[in-house]
Amino acid sequence: MTPAKQYCKAYHLADLRRFPGWTDRAGPDTAALADNTVVYLWDDLTVVTNPVVPDGGVLAGMIRQDSDWERFCREELEFQVPED
């Protein structure tokens, strides 16, 4: 069973596209997303276009197995789950 996601934070897609390994997941509804599109980074470091729908419009599946992605999220995006 996958643990429930607890927290997400909104970013402009342009910010995430700064990651050197970034690729938008291919799909008819994601191919034309503009840089100013708001996307959501979850606590498991997946990126979605809709935080309400489970796995709603997943753009990136670079989860913790990729230390470069995790480092980018923590250091460049300053992403962290609040303690409260």
C-alpha positions in Angstrom: 0.0 0.0 0.0 1.4 3.4 -1.0 1.5 6.0 1.8 -1.0 8.8 1.5 0.4 12.1 0.2 0.2 14.7 2.9 1.4 18.0 1.4 1.9 19.8 -1.9 3.1 23.2 -2.9 2.3 25.2 -6.1 5.0 26.3 -8.5 5.1 27.7 -12.0 6.1 25.0 -14.5 9.0 27.2 -15.7 10.6 26.7 -12.2 10.5 23.0 -12.5 11.7 23.0 -16.1 15.0 24.5 -14.8 15.9 21.0 -13.6 18.4 19.7 -16.2 16.7 16.3 -16.3 13.2 17.6 -16.6 10.9 16.2 -19.3 7.2 16.8 -19.4 5.3 13.5 -19.5 4.0 13.0 -23.0 0.3 13.3 -23.5 -2.3 15.3 -25.4 -3.3 17.3 -22.4 0.2 18.1 -21.1 2.1 18.7 -24.3 1.1 22.3 -24.7 1.5 23.5 -21.1 2.9 27.0 -20.9 5.8 28.0 -18.5 3.3 30.0 -16.4 1.1 26.9 -15.8 0.7 26.3 -12.0 1.7 22.7 -11.1 1.9 21.0 -7.7 4.9 19.3 -6.1 3.9 16.6 -3.7 5.9 15.4 -0.6 6.9 12.3 -2.6 8.4 14.7 -5.2 5.9 13.8 -8.0 4.5 16.7 -10.0 0.8 17.0 -11.0 -1.4 19.5 -12.7 -4.3 18.8 -10.4 -3.7 18.2 -6.6 -7.4 17.2 -5.9 -7.7 14.3 -8.3 -5.6 11.2 -7.3 -2.6 11.1 -9.6 -4.3 14.0 -11.5 -2.2 14.9 -14.5 1.1 13.4 -13.4 3.9 15.3 -15.1 6.9 13.8 -13.5 7.5 10.6 -11.7 11.0 11.5 -10.5 10.5 10.2 -7.0 13.2 10.0 -4.3 15.1 7.4 -6.2 16.7 10.3 -8.1 19.0 12.2 -5.8 19.6 15.0 -8.3 15.8 15.7 -8.5 15.5 15.6 -4.7 18.4 18.0 -4.3 17.0 20.3 -6.9 13.6 20.4 -5.1 15.2 21.0 -1.7 17.9 23.5 -2.7 16.7 25.3 -5.8 12.9 25.3 -5.1 13.4 25.4 -1.3 10.7 22.7 -1.0 10.1 21.3 2.4 7.1 19.9 4.3 6.2 22.2 7.2 6.4 20.7 10.6 2.9 21.6 11.6 
